[in-house]
Amino acid sequence: MHTLTGLAHDRASKVAYDPSSNEEGLRARSLKLAALQKTLKTPPVHGDPEGDLLVVGWGSNKGVIEEAVDRARAEGLKVSSLHLRFIQPMPSGIREILQKFGKVMTVESNWSDRREDELIDEDNRRYSALALLLRSRFLVDVDCWSEARGQPIKPGDVVKAMRAKLSEGR
């Protein structure tokens, strides 16, 4: 009988306190994730495969982001989006997609500091979770825009955020 304790177990399902059993369990779980990752397909880009801005999202914001991208593209902006269904493990091919765009930003229902806040600078700014993950994993400059108001994000707000991101550095 397997006992659920949150502790490491040996091959006989007994709680194991020795370091080698713990390491063996961690390795086995990591290899399961690696095997799953090999089966994942690279998600399609919504819009052109390269451009000025890529908006990356996950979860329930897919429709909002795609509607905002469609509106921005109708205005002539060279923007596209990428929706991630899996973030751990992450499908192969994401780095190559990110590198085809001049700028990358995430849109999340999460917290991130706003650059315009008086105490915020590049040394203390807190990024949203997906932006941090993509930045650290792929070493690409990924910015973020988020709302954590407990309400659905609106496409018009995402379009404004995209325009603001595109106007930076001009």
DSSP file (Angstrom, degrees, kcal/mol; ACC not computed):
  #  RESIDUE AA STRUCTURE BP1 BP2  ACC     N-H-->O    O-->H-N    N-H-->O    O-->H-N    TCO  KAPPA ALPHA  PHI   PSI    X-CA   Y-CA   Z-CA
    1    1 A M              0   0    0      0, 0.0     2,-0.4     0, 0.0    11,-0.0   0.000 360.0 360.0 360.0 134.0    0.0    0.0    0.0
    2    2 A H        -     0   0    0     12,-0.0     2,-0.5     7,-0.0    12,-0.1  -0.715 360.0-148.6 -86.2 132.6    1.3    3.4   -0.9
    3    3 A T        -     0   0    0     10,-0.8     2,-0.7    -2,-0.4    10,-0.0  -0.898   4.9-143.5-105.5 124.1    1.2    6.0    1.9
    4    4 A L        +     0   0    0     -2,-0.5    -2,-0.0     1,-0.2     0, 0.0  -0.770  46.4 134.6 -87.9 114.6    0.7    9.6    1.0
    5    5 A T  S    S-     0   0    0     -2,-0.7    -1,-0.2     2,-0.3     3,-0.1   0.514  70.1-112.8-132.4 -16.1    2.8   11.7    3.4
    6    6 A G  S    S+     0   0    0      1,-0.4     2,-0.2     0, 0.0    -2,-0.1   0.385  86.0 110.4  87.5  -4.2    4.6   14.3    1.3
    7    7 A L  S    S-     0   0    0      1,-0.1    -1,-0.4     0, 0.0    -2,-0.3  -0.578  80.0 -87.3 -98.9 165.3    7.8   12.6    2.2
    8    8 A A        -     0   0    0      8,-0.3     8,-2.8    -2,-0.2     2,-0.3  -0.376  42.8-155.2 -68.6 150.6   10.1   10.6   -0.1
    9    9 A H  B     -A   15   0A   0      6,-0.3     6,-0.2    12,-0.2    16,-0.1  -0.927   8.8-129.9-126.3 151.8    9.3    6.9   -0.6
   10   10 A D    >   -     0   0    0      4,-2.5     3,-2.0    -2,-0.3     6,-0.1  -0.280  46.2 -85.3 -86.7-176.3   11.4    3.9   -1.5
   11   11 A R  T 3  S+     0   0    0      1,-0.3    -1,-0.1     2,-0.1    -2,-0.0   0.705 130.5  57.1 -66.2 -18.8   10.5    1.4   -4.2
   12   12 A A  T 3  S-     0   0    0      2,-0.1    -1,-0.3   -10,-0.0     3,-0.1   0.291 118.9-111.8 -92.0   9.0    8.4   -0.6   -1.7
   13   13 A S  S <  S+     0   0    0     -3,-2.0   -10,-0.8     1,-0.3     2,-0.3   0.658  72.4 139.1  69.3  19.2    6.4    2.6   -1.0
   14   14 A K        -     0   0    0    -12,-0.1    -4,-2.5     1,-0.1    -1,-0.3  -0.724  66.9 -95.0 -90.7 144.4    7.8    2.9    2.5
   15   15 A V  B     -A    9   0A   0     -2,-0.3     2,-0.4    -6,-0.2    -6,-0.3  -0.370  46.7-159.5 -57.4 130.9    8.7    6.4    3.8
   16   16 A A        -     0   0    0     -8,-2.8    -8,-0.3     1,-0.1    -1,-0.1  -0.962  23.9-179.3-122.0 131.0   12.4    6.8    3.2
   17   17 A Y        +     0   0    0     -2,-0.4    -1,-0.1   -10,-0.1    -8,-0.1   0.435  51.6 107.2-105.0  -2.1   14.6    9.3    4.9
   18   18 A D  S >> S-     0   0    0      1,-0.1     4,-1.6   -10,-0.0     3,-0.5  -0.553  73.2-127.2 -83.0 144.8   17.8    8.5    3.1
   19   19 A P  H 3> S+     0   0    0      0, 0.0     4,-2.6     0, 0.0     5,-0.2   0.819 105.1  58.8 -59.3 -34.5   19.1   11.1    0.6
   20   20 A S  H 3> S+     0   0    0      1,-0.2     4,-2.4     2,-0.2     5,-0.1   0.886 105.4  48.8 -68.0 -36.9   19.5    8.5   -2.3
   21   21 A S  H <> S+     0   0    0     -3,-0.5     4,-2.2     2,-0.2   -12,-0.2   0.904 112.2  49.5 -66.1 -40.6   15.8    7.6   -2.2
   22   22 A N  H  X S+     0   0    0     -4,-1.6     4,-2.3     2,-0.2    -2,-0.2   0.938 113.0  46.1 -62.3 -47.0   14.8   11.3   -2.2
   23   23 A E  H  X S+     0   0    0     -4,-2.6     4,-2.6     1,-0.2    -2,-0.2   0.895 110.5  53.4 -64.5 -39.9   17.1   11.9   -5.2
   24   24 A E  H  X S+     0   0    0     -4,-2.4     4,-2.3     1,-0.2    -1,-0.2   0.906 110.1  47.9 -62.0 -41.6   15.9    8.9   -7.0
   25   25 A G  H  X S+     0   0    0     -4,-2.2     4,-2.3     2,-0.2    -2,-0.2   0.910 111.7  49.3 -65.4 -43.0   12.2   10.0   -6.6
   26   26 A L  H  X S+     0   0    0     -4,-2.3     4,-2.3     1,-0.2    -2,-0.2   0.915 111.8  49.0 -62.1 -43.4   13.1   13.6   -7.8
   27   27 A R  H  X S+     0   0    0     -4,-2.6     4,-2.5     2,-0.2    -2,-0.2   0.915 109.9  51.5 -63.2 -43.3   14.9   12.2  -10.9
   28   28 A A  H  X S+     0   0    0     -4,-2.3     4,-1.7     1,-0.2    -1,-0.2   0.914 111.5  46.8 -61.3 -43.6   12.0    9.9  -11.7
   29   29 A R  H  X S+     0   0    0     -4,-2.3     4,-1.9     1,-0.2    -1,-0.2   0.892 111.9  51.2 -66.1 -38.7    9.5   12.8  -11.6
   30   30 A S  H  X S+     0   0    0     -4,-2.3     4,-2.2     1,-0.2    -2,-0.2   0.900 108.9  50.6 -65.0 -40.5   11.8   15.0  -13.7
   31   31 A L  H  X S+     0   0    0     -4,-2.5     4,-2.3     2,-0.2    -1,-0.2   0.847 106.6  55.2 -67.2 -32.8   12.2   12.3  -16.3
   32   32 A K  H  X S+     0   0    0     -4,-1.7     4,-2.2     2,-0.2    -1,-0.2   0.918 109.6  47.0 -63.6 -42.5    8.4   11.9  -16.5
   33   33 A L  H  X S+     0   0    0     -4,-1.9     4,-2.7     2,-0.2    -2,-0.2   0.891 110.7  52.3 -65.7 -38.6    8.1   15.7  -17.2
   34   34 A A  H  X S+     0   0    0     -4,-2.2     4,-1.7     2,-0.2    -2,-0.2   0.901 109.3  49.7 -63.6 -40.2   10.8   15.4  -19.8
   35   35 A A  H  X S+     0   0    0     -4,-2.3     4,-0.6     2,-0.2    -2,-0.2   0.911 111.8  48.3 -65.3 -41.4    8.9   12.6  -21.5
   36   36 A L  H >X S+     0   0    0     -4,-2.2     3,-1.5     1,-0.2     4,-0.7   0.922 107.4  56.2 -62.5 -43.7    5.7   14.6  -21.5
   37   37 A Q  H >< S+     0   0    0     -4,-2.7     3,-1.0     1,-0.3    55,-0.4   0.863  99.7  59.8 -58.2 -37.2    7.6   17.7  -22.9
   38   38 A K  H 3< S+     0   0    0     -4,-1.7    -1,-0.3     1,-0.2    -2,-0.2   0.734 104.4  51.0 -63.8 -22.0    8.7   15.6  -25.9
   39   39 A T  H << S+     0   0    0     -3,-1.5    -1,-0.2    -4,-0.6     2,-0.2   0.597  88.1 101.9 -91.1 -11.9    5.1   15.0  -26.8
   40   40 A L    <<  -     0   0    0     -3,-1.0    52,-0.4    -4,-0.7     2,-0.3  -0.520  65.4-138.0 -78.9 137.8    4.0   18.6  -26.7
   41   41 A K        -     0   0    0     -2,-0.2    -2,-0.1    50,-0.1    -1,-0.0  -0.689  28.4-100.8 -91.1 146.3    3.6   20.5  -30.0
   42   42 A T        -     0   0    0     -2,-0.3    51,-0.1     1,-0.1    -1,-0.1  -0.481  46.2-114.5 -62.2 129.2    4.8   24.1  -30.4
   43   43 A P        -     0   0    0      0, 0.0     2,-0.1     0, 0.0    -1,-0.1  -0.352  32.1-106.8 -68.5 149.3    1.8   26.3  -30.0
   44   44 A P        -     0   0    0      0, 0.0    39,-0.6     0, 0.0     2,-0.4  -0.424  26.9-118.8 -75.3 150.6    0.8   28.3  -33.1
   45   45 A V  E     -B   82   0B   0     37,-0.1     2,-0.8     2,-0.1    37,-0.2  -0.754  19.5-135.4 -85.7 132.7    1.4   32.0  -33.4
   46   46 A H  E    S+B   81   0B   0     35,-3.1    35,-2.1    -2,-0.4     2,-0.3  -0.815  79.6   1.9 -88.7 108.9   -1.8   34.1  -33.8
   47   47 A G  S    S-     0   0    0     -2,-0.8    33,-0.2    33,-0.2    -2,-0.1  -0.806 121.8  -6.2 110.8-158.0   -1.0   36.5  -36.5
   48   48 A D        -     0   0    0     31,-0.4    -2,-0.1    -2,-0.3    33,-0.1  -0.400  63.6-123.0 -73.4 150.5    2.3   36.8  -38.4
   49   49 A P  S    S+     0   0    0      0, 0.0     2,-0.3     0, 0.0    -1,-0.1   0.552  95.4  23.4 -73.5  -6.1    5.2   34.6  -37.4
   50   50 A E  S    S+     0   0    0     29,-0.1     2,-0.3     3,-0.0    51,-0.2  -0.981  75.4 115.8-151.5 159.7    7.4   37.7  -36.9
   51   51 A G  E     -c  101   0B   0     49,-1.3    51,-2.0    -2,-0.3    52,-0.2  -0.979  69.5 -57.5 170.9-161.4    6.9   41.3  -36.2
   52   52 A D  E    S+     0   0B   0     26,-1.7    51,-1.4    -2,-0.3     2,-0.4   0.813 111.3  20.1 -82.5 -32.8    7.3   44.2  -33.8
   53   53 A L  E     -cd 103  79B   0     25,-1.7    27,-2.0    49,-0.2     2,-0.5  -0.994  55.5-164.4-146.1 133.1    5.5   42.8  -30.7
   54   54 A L  E     -cd 104  80B   0     49,-2.2    51,-2.5    -2,-0.4     2,-0.6  -0.976  12.1-156.2-113.7 127.9    4.5   39.4  -29.5
   55   55 A V  E     -cd 105  81B   0     25,-2.5    27,-2.3    -2,-0.5     2,-0.4  -0.920  11.7-163.0-104.7 123.5    2.0   39.2  -26.7
   56   56 A V  E     +cd 106  82B   0     49,-2.7    51,-1.9    -2,-0.6     2,-0.3  -0.894  17.3 157.8-111.9 134.3    2.2   35.9  -24.7
   57   57 A G  E     - d   0  83B   0     25,-2.4    27,-2.9    -2,-0.4     2,-0.3  -0.883  19.1-161.1-142.7 175.4   -0.5   34.6  -22.4
   58   58 A W  E >   + d   0  84B   0     49,-0.4     3,-0.9    -2,-0.3    27,-0.1  -0.971  54.0  12.0-152.8 161.3   -1.8   31.5  -20.8
   59   59 A G  G >  S-     0   0    0     25,-0.7     3,-1.1    -2,-0.3    -2,-0.0  -0.400 119.8  -6.2  73.1-142.2   -5.0   30.3  -19.3
   60   60 A S  G 3  S+     0   0    0      1,-0.3     4,-0.4    -2,-0.1     3,-0.3   0.507 117.2  76.1 -73.5  -5.8   -8.3   32.2  -19.5
   61   61 A N  G <>  +     0   0    0     -3,-0.9     4,-2.6     1,-0.2     5,-0.3   0.408  63.7 100.2 -87.0   4.1   -6.9   35.3  -21.3
   62   62 A K  H <> S+     0   0    0     -3,-1.1     4,-2.7     1,-0.2     5,-0.2   0.941  84.5  42.5 -55.8 -54.1   -6.5   33.6  -24.7
   63   63 A G  H  > S+     0   0    0     -3,-0.3     4,-2.4     1,-0.2    -1,-0.2   0.886 114.7  50.7 -62.9 -40.8   -9.7   35.1  -26.3
   64   64 A V  H  > S+     0   0    0     -4,-0.4     4,-2.3     2,-0.2    -1,-0.2   0.930 113.0  45.7 -62.3 -46.6   -9.1   38.6  -24.8
   65   65 A I  H  X S+     0   0    0     -4,-2.6     4,-2.7     2,-0.2    -2,-0.2   0.924 113.2  49.0 -65.3 -44.6   -5.5   38.7  -26.1
   66   66 A E  H  X S+     0   0    0     -4,-2.7     4,-2.4    -5,-0.3    -1,-0.2   0.889 111.4  49.5 -65.3 -37.9   -6.4   37.4  -29.6
   67   67 A E  H  X S+     0   0    0     -4,-2.4     4,-2.2    -5,-0.2    -1,-0.2   0.919 112.1  48.6 -64.6 -42.0   -9.2   39.9  -29.9
   68   68 A A  H  X S+     0   0    0     -4,-2.3     4,-2.5     2,-0.2    -2,-0.2   0.907 111.4  49.9 -63.9 -41.3   -6.9   42.7  -28.9
   69   69 A V  H  X S+     0   0    0     -4,-2.7     4,-2.8     2,-0.2     5,-0.2   0.916 109.7  51.2 -62.9 -43.4   -4.2   41.5  -31.4
   70   70 A D  H  X S+     0   0    0     -4,-2.4     4,-1.9     2,-0.2    -2,-0.2   0.909 111.3  48.0 -60.9 -42.1   -6.9   41.4  -34.1
   71   71 A R  H  X S+     0   0    0     -4,-2.2     4,-1.0     2,-0.2    -2,-0.2   0.930 113.5  47.1 -62.8 -45.7   -7.9   45.0  -33.3
   72   72 A A  H ><>S+     0   0    0     -4,-2.5     5,-2.3     1,-0.2     3,-0.5   0.892 110.9  51.3 -65.5 -39.5   -4.3   46.2  -33.3
   73   73 A R  H ><5S+     0   0    0     -4,-2.8     3,-1.5     1,-0.2    -1,-0.2   0.865 104.2  57.8 -64.8 -35.6   -3.5   44.4  -36.5
   74   74 A A  H 3<5S+     0   0    0     -4,-1.9    -1,-0.2     1,-0.3    -2,-0.2   0.776 103.7  54.1 -64.5 -25.7   -6.6   46.1  -38.1
   75   75 A E  T <<5S-     0   0    0     -4,-1.0    -1,-0.3    -3,-0.5    -2,-0.2   0.464 127.6-102.7 -84.0  -3.2   -4.9   49.4  -37.1
   76   76 A G  T < 5S+     0   0    0     -3,-1.5    -3,-0.2     1,-0.3     2,-0.2   0.504  72.4 146.1  95.4   5.1   -1.8   48.3  -39.0
   77   77 A L      < -     0   0    0     -5,-2.3     2,-1.5    -6,-0.1    -1,-0.3  -0.538  52.2-129.1 -77.4 142.9    0.3   47.3  -36.0
   78   78 A K        +     0   0    0     -2,-0.2   -25,-1.7   -31,-0.0   -26,-1.7  -0.590  58.5 136.8 -93.1  74.6    2.7   44.4  -36.5
   79   79 A V  E     + d   0  53B   0     -2,-1.5   -31,-0.4   -10,-0.2     2,-0.3  -0.875  25.6 173.4-122.0 152.6    1.6   42.4  -33.4
   80   80 A S  E     - d   0  54B   0    -27,-2.0   -25,-2.5    -2,-0.3     2,-0.3  -0.887  17.4-136.2-144.2 173.1    0.9   38.7  -32.9
   81   81 A S  E     -Bd  46  55B   0    -35,-2.1   -35,-3.1    -2,-0.3     2,-0.4  -0.945   4.6-156.6-137.5 161.1    0.2   36.5  -29.9
   82   82 A L  E     -Bd  45  56B   0    -27,-2.3   -25,-2.4    -2,-0.3     2,-0.6  -0.996   9.4-156.3-136.4 126.9    1.2   33.2  -28.5
   83   83 A H  E     - d   0  57B   0    -39,-0.6     2,-0.6    -2,-0.4   -25,-0.2  -0.927   8.5-152.7-109.0 121.9   -1.0   31.2  -26.1
   84   84 A L  E     + d   0  58B   0    -27,-2.9   -25,-0.7    -2,-0.6     3,-0.1  -0.821  17.7 177.8 -95.7 123.2    0.7   28.7  -23.8
   85   85 A R  S    S+     0   0    0     -2,-0.6     2,-0.4     1,-0.2    -1,-0.2   0.753  78.4  38.1 -89.3 -29.7   -1.3   25.7  -22.7
   86   86 A F        +     0   0    0      1,-0.1    -1,-0.2   -28,-0.0   -46,-0.0  -0.984  53.1 167.9-122.7 130.9    1.6   24.2  -20.8
   87   87 A I        +     0   0    0     -2,-0.4     3,-0.4     1,-0.3    -1,-0.1   0.555  69.8  59.7-114.8 -14.8    4.2   26.2  -18.9
   88   88 A Q  S    S+     0   0    0      1,-0.7    -1,-0.3   -55,-0.0     2,-0.1  -0.705 118.9  20.7-153.8 101.6    5.8   23.3  -17.0
   89   89 A P  S    S-     0   0    0      0, 0.0    -1,-0.7     0, 0.0   -55,-0.0   0.519  99.4-154.7 -77.6 157.6    6.9   21.5  -19.0
   90   90 A M        -     0   0    0     -3,-0.4    -3,-0.1    -2,-0.1   -50,-0.1  -0.817  20.8-108.6-100.7 138.9    7.0   24.1  -21.8
   91   91 A P    >   -     0   0    0      0, 0.0     3,-0.7     0, 0.0   -50,-0.1  -0.189  37.2-100.9 -62.0 156.6    6.9   22.9  -25.4
   92   92 A S  T 3  S+     0   0    0    -52,-0.4     0, 0.0   -55,-0.4     0, 0.0  -0.349  99.9  46.7 -69.2 158.2    9.9   23.1  -27.6
   93   93 A G  T 3> S+     0   0    0    -51,-0.1     4,-1.5    -2,-0.0    -1,-0.2   0.334  72.5 111.8  94.2  -6.4   10.2   26.0  -30.1
   94   94 A I  H <> S+     0   0    0     -3,-0.7     4,-2.6     1,-0.2     5,-0.2   0.933  75.4  53.4 -66.9 -45.5    9.2   28.8  -27.8
   95   95 A R  H  > S+     0   0    0      1,-0.2     4,-2.2     2,-0.2    -1,-0.2   0.918 108.1  51.1 -54.3 -46.1   12.6   30.5  -27.8
   96   96 A E  H  4 S+     0   0    0      1,-0.2     4,-0.4     2,-0.2    -1,-0.2   0.867 110.6  48.8 -63.3 -37.0   12.7   30.6  -31.6
   97   97 A I  H >< S+     0   0    0     -4,-1.5     3,-1.5     1,-0.2    -1,-0.2   0.948 110.6  50.1 -65.8 -48.6    9.3   32.2  -31.7
   98   98 A L  H >< S+     0   0    0     -4,-2.6     3,-1.4     1,-0.3    -2,-0.2   0.872 105.5  57.6 -57.9 -38.7   10.2   34.9  -29.1
   99   99 A Q  T 3< S+     0   0    0     -4,-2.2    -1,-0.3     1,-0.3    -2,-0.2   0.608  93.6  67.5 -71.8 -11.7   13.4   35.7  -31.0
  100  100 A K  T <  S+     0   0    0     -3,-1.5   -49,-1.3    -4,-0.4     2,-0.4   0.421  92.0  74.5 -87.7   1.9   11.5   36.6  -34.2
  101  101 A F  E <  S-c   51   0B   0     -3,-1.4   -49,-0.2   -51,-0.2   -48,-0.1  -0.913  73.9-138.8-120.2 143.8    9.8   39.7  -32.5
  102  102 A G  E    S+     0   0B   0    -51,-2.0     2,-0.3    -2,-0.4   -49,-0.2   0.883  92.3  15.5 -63.1 -39.8   11.3   43.1  -31.7
  103  103 A K  E     -c   53   0B   0    -51,-1.4   -49,-2.2   -52,-0.2     2,-0.4  -0.969  66.4-161.7-136.4 150.3    9.5   43.2  -28.3
  104  104 A V  E     +ce  54 142B   0     37,-0.6    39,-2.7    -2,-0.3     2,-0.3  -0.998  13.4 170.2-133.3 135.9    7.8   40.6  -26.2
  105  105 A M  E     -ce  55 143B   0    -51,-2.5   -49,-2.7    -2,-0.4     2,-0.3  -0.995  22.5-136.8-142.6 150.6    5.3   41.1  -23.4
  106  106 A T  E     -ce  56 144B   0     37,-2.0    39,-2.2    -2,-0.3     2,-0.5  -0.740   7.4-152.0-100.9 154.6    3.0   39.0  -21.4
  107  107 A V  E     + e   0 145B   0    -51,-1.9   -49,-0.4    -2,-0.3     2,-0.3  -0.994  29.6 161.9-124.9 121.9   -0.6   39.7  -20.4
  108  108 A E  E     - e   0 146B   0     37,-1.6    39,-1.7    -2,-0.5     2,-1.3  -0.970  51.4-125.4-141.1 152.8   -1.7   38.2  -17.2
  109  109 A S  S    S+     0   0    0     -2,-0.3     2,-0.3    37,-0.2    39,-0.2  -0.713  86.7  90.0 -89.4  78.7   -4.4   38.4  -14.5
  110  110 A N  S    S-     0   0    0     -2,-1.3     2,-0.4    37,-0.2    -2,-0.1  -0.867  83.5 -75.9-160.2 178.9   -1.6   38.7  -12.0
  111  111 A W        +     0   0    0     -2,-0.3     2,-0.3    16,-0.1    18,-0.2  -0.785  46.1 154.9 -98.3 138.7    0.5   41.3  -10.2
  112  112 A S        -     0   0    0     -2,-0.4    15,-0.2    34,-0.1    34,-0.2  -0.950  43.3-107.5-150.6 146.5    3.3   43.2  -11.7
  113  113 A D        -     0   0    0     13,-2.7     2,-0.4    -2,-0.3    15,-0.1  -0.418  30.6-126.3 -70.8 148.0    4.7   46.6  -10.8
  114  114 A R    >   -     0   0    0      1,-0.1     3,-1.7    -2,-0.1     6,-0.2  -0.816   9.6-135.5 -95.3 134.9    4.1   49.5  -13.1
  115  115 A R  T 3  S+     0   0    0     -2,-0.4    -1,-0.1     1,-0.3     5,-0.1   0.809 101.9  61.5 -58.3 -31.1    7.1   51.4  -14.3
  116  116 A E  T 3  S+     0   0    0      3,-0.1    -1,-0.3     5,-0.0     2,-0.1   0.611  75.9 110.9 -77.0 -10.4    5.3   54.7  -13.7
  117  117 A D  S X  S-     0   0    0     -3,-1.7     3,-1.5     1,-0.1    -4,-0.0  -0.425  78.8-120.2 -65.1 140.2    4.9   54.1  -10.0
  118  118 A E  T 3  S+     0   0    0      1,-0.3    -1,-0.1    -2,-0.1    -3,-0.0   0.762 107.0  40.2 -59.0 -32.9    7.1   56.5   -8.0
  119  119 A L  T 3  S+     0   0    0      2,-0.0     2,-0.4     5,-0.0    -1,-0.3   0.517  94.2 102.2 -93.6  -4.7    9.2   53.9   -6.2
  120  120 A I    <   +     0   0    0     -3,-1.5     2,-0.3    -6,-0.2     5,-0.0  -0.656  37.9 151.1 -91.5 132.0    9.6   51.5   -9.1
  121  121 A D    >>  -     0   0    0     -2,-0.4     4,-1.4    -5,-0.0     3,-0.9  -0.833  61.7 -85.0-140.3-178.9   12.8   51.3  -11.2
  122  122 A E  T 34 S+     0   0    0     -2,-0.3    -2,-0.0     1,-0.2    -7,-0.0   0.720 123.6  56.4 -65.7 -20.1   14.5   48.5  -13.1
  123  123 A D  T 34 S+     0   0    0      1,-0.1    -1,-0.2     0, 0.0    -3,-0.1   0.758 119.9  25.1 -83.2 -24.6   16.3   47.2  -10.0
  124  124 A N  T <4 S+     0   0    0     -3,-0.9    -2,-0.2    -5,-0.1     2,-0.1   0.399  85.1 127.4-121.8   3.9   13.2   46.7   -7.8
  125  125 A R     <  -     0   0    0     -4,-1.4     2,-0.6     1,-0.1   -10,-0.0  -0.414  50.4-142.0 -66.3 132.6   10.4   46.1  -10.4
  126  126 A R        -     0   0    0     -2,-0.1   -13,-2.7   -12,-0.0     2,-0.2  -0.861  16.1-153.4 -96.3 124.9    8.4   42.9   -9.8
  127  127 A Y        -     0   0    0     -2,-0.6   -16,-0.1   -15,-0.2   -15,-0.1  -0.584  24.8 -96.6 -92.8 156.8    7.4   41.1  -13.0
  128  128 A S     >  -     0   0    0     -2,-0.2     4,-2.4   -15,-0.1     5,-0.2  -0.262  41.9-102.9 -67.7 163.9    4.4   38.9  -13.4
  129  129 A A  H  > S+     0   0    0      1,-0.2     4,-2.3     2,-0.2     5,-0.1   0.892 118.1  46.7 -60.8 -46.2    5.0   35.1  -13.1
  130  130 A L  H  > S+     0   0    0      1,-0.2     4,-2.7     2,-0.2     5,-0.2   0.902 111.7  51.7 -66.4 -39.5    4.9   34.2  -16.8
  131  131 A A  H  > S+     0   0    0      2,-0.2     4,-2.7     1,-0.2     5,-0.2   0.928 110.9  48.4 -61.4 -44.5    7.2   37.1  -17.7
  132  132 A L  H  X S+     0   0    0     -4,-2.4     4,-2.5     1,-0.2     5,-0.3   0.921 111.8  49.9 -60.6 -43.6    9.7   36.0  -15.0
  133  133 A L  H  X S+     0   0    0     -4,-2.3     4,-2.4    -5,-0.2     5,-0.2   0.937 113.9  43.6 -61.4 -48.3    9.5   32.4  -16.3
  134  134 A L  H  X S+     0   0    0     -4,-2.7     4,-2.4     2,-0.2     6,-0.5   0.895 113.6  51.6 -66.5 -40.1   10.1   33.3  -19.9
  135  135 A R  H  X S+     0   0    0     -4,-2.7     4,-1.5    -5,-0.2     5,-0.2   0.937 116.4  39.4 -60.6 -47.3   12.9   35.8  -19.1
  136  136 A S  H  < S+     0   0    0     -4,-2.5    -2,-0.2    -5,-0.2    -1,-0.2   0.862 118.8  46.2 -74.1 -35.3   14.8   33.3  -17.0
  137  137 A R  H  < S+     0   0    0     -4,-2.4    -2,-0.2    -5,-0.3    -1,-0.2   0.898 128.5  20.9 -74.7 -41.1   14.2   30.3  -19.2
  138  138 A F  H  < S-     0   0    0     -4,-2.4    -2,-0.2    -5,-0.2    -3,-0.2   0.431  92.3-127.6-113.6  -0.8   15.0   31.8  -22.6
  139  139 A L     <  +     0   0    0     -4,-1.5     2,-0.4    -5,-0.3    -4,-0.2   0.889  62.3 138.6  53.0  43.9   17.1   34.9  -21.7
  140  140 A V        -     0   0    0     -6,-0.5     2,-1.2    -5,-0.2    -1,-0.2  -0.927  65.5-108.4-116.2 142.0   14.9   37.1  -23.8
  141  141 A D        +     0   0    0     -2,-0.4   -37,-0.6    -3,-0.1     2,-0.6  -0.587  47.3 177.2 -72.8  99.0   13.8   40.6  -22.6
  142  142 A V  E     -e  104   0B   0     -2,-1.2   -37,-0.2   -11,-0.2     2,-0.1  -0.927   9.4-166.4-109.6 120.3   10.1   39.9  -21.8
  143  143 A D  E     -e  105   0B   0    -39,-2.7   -37,-2.0    -2,-0.6     2,-0.3  -0.384  10.5-143.0 -92.5 177.4    8.1   42.8  -20.3
  144  144 A C  E     -e  106   0B   0    -39,-0.3     2,-0.4    -2,-0.1   -37,-0.2  -0.991  18.0-168.9-145.3 153.2    4.7   42.4  -18.7
  145  145 A W  E     +e  107   0B   0    -39,-2.2   -37,-1.6    -2,-0.3     2,-0.3  -0.991  26.3 163.9-136.1 132.9    1.3   44.0  -18.4
  146  146 A S  E     -e  108   0B   0     -2,-0.4     2,-0.4   -39,-0.2   -37,-0.2  -0.970  28.2-153.5-148.0 161.1   -1.1   42.7  -15.9
  147  147 A E        +     0   0    0    -39,-1.7   -37,-0.2    -2,-0.3     3,-0.1  -0.997   7.6 179.9-134.3 137.5   -4.3   43.5  -14.0
  148  148 A A        +     0   0    0     -2,-0.4   -39,-0.1   -39,-0.2   -37,-0.1  -0.343  43.5 120.5-130.4  51.2   -5.2   42.0  -10.6
  149  149 A R  S    S-     0   0    0      2,-0.3    -1,-0.1   -39,-0.1   -40,-0.0   0.413  83.0-112.1 -97.0   0.8   -8.5   43.7  -10.0
  150  150 A G  S    S+     0   0    0      1,-0.3    -2,-0.1    -3,-0.1   -41,-0.0   0.638  87.5 102.0  77.8  12.5  -10.5   40.5   -9.7
  151  151 A Q  S    S-     0   0    0      1,-0.0    -2,-0.3     3,-0.0    -1,-0.3  -0.891  83.7 -88.6-124.3 155.0  -12.3   41.3  -13.0
  152  152 A P        -     0   0    0      0, 0.0     2,-0.2     0, 0.0   -91,-0.0  -0.329  46.3-110.2 -61.6 144.9  -11.8   40.0  -16.5
  153  153 A I        -     0   0    0     -6,-0.1   -44,-0.0     1,-0.0   -89,-0.0  -0.537  31.9-132.5 -73.7 142.3   -9.3   41.8  -18.6
  154  154 A K    >>  -     0   0    0     -2,-0.2     4,-1.6     1,-0.1     3,-0.7  -0.792   8.1-130.6-101.1 140.7  -10.8   43.8  -21.4
  155  155 A P  H 3> S+     0   0    0      0, 0.0     4,-2.4     0, 0.0     5,-0.2   0.866 107.6  58.5 -55.8 -38.4   -9.4   43.7  -25.0
  156  156 A G  H 3> S+     0   0    0      1,-0.2     4,-2.0     2,-0.2     5,-0.1   0.872 104.4  50.7 -61.0 -36.9   -9.4   47.5  -25.2
  157  157 A D  H <> S+     0   0    0     -3,-0.7     4,-2.1     2,-0.2    -1,-0.2   0.873 109.7  50.5 -68.2 -36.4   -7.0   47.7  -22.2
  158  158 A V  H  X S+     0   0    0     -4,-1.6     4,-2.5     2,-0.2    -2,-0.2   0.900 107.9  52.9 -67.7 -40.0   -4.7   45.2  -23.8
  159  159 A V  H  X S+     0   0    0     -4,-2.4     4,-2.6     2,-0.2    -2,-0.2   0.925 109.0  49.8 -60.4 -43.8   -4.7   47.2  -27.1
  160  160 A K  H  X S+     0   0    0     -4,-2.0     4,-2.4     1,-0.2    -1,-0.2   0.912 110.8  49.7 -60.0 -42.7   -3.7   50.3  -25.0
  161  161 A A  H  X S+     0   0    0     -4,-2.1     4,-2.3     2,-0.2    -1,-0.2   0.884 110.6  50.0 -64.6 -38.5   -0.9   48.3  -23.4
  162  162 A M  H  X S+     0   0    0     -4,-2.5     4,-2.6     2,-0.2    -2,-0.2   0.928 110.3  49.5 -65.6 -44.7    0.4   47.1  -26.7
  163  163 A R  H  X S+     0   0    0     -4,-2.6     4,-1.8     1,-0.2    -2,-0.2   0.922 111.6  49.7 -58.8 -43.7    0.4   50.6  -28.2
  164  164 A A  H  X S+     0   0    0     -4,-2.4     4,-0.8     1,-0.2    -1,-0.2   0.912 111.2  48.6 -62.2 -42.9    2.3   51.8  -25.1
  165  165 A K  H >< S+     0   0    0     -4,-2.3     3,-0.7     1,-0.2    -1,-0.2   0.906 111.6  49.6 -64.6 -41.2    4.9   49.0  -25.4
  166  166 A L  H 3< S+     0   0    0     -4,-2.6    -1,-0.2     1,-0.2    -2,-0.2   0.804 107.6  54.6 -68.6 -28.6    5.4   49.7  -29.2
  167  167 A S  H >< S+     0   0    0     -4,-1.8     3,-1.3    -5,-0.2    -1,-0.2   0.622  84.5 105.9 -82.2 -12.1    5.9   53.4  -28.5
  168  168 A E  T << S+     0   0    0     -4,-0.8    -3,-0.0    -3,-0.7    -4,-0.0  -0.440  85.7  14.2 -66.0 137.7    8.7   52.8  -26.0
  169  169 A G  T 3         0   0    0     -2,-0.1    -1,-0.2     1,-0.1    -2,-0.1   0.634 360.0 360.0  76.6  14.2   12.1   53.6  -27.3
  170  170 A R    <         0   0    0     -3,-1.3    -2,-0.1     0, 0.0    -1,-0.1   0.464 360.0 360.0 -87.8 360.0   11.0   55.5  -30.4
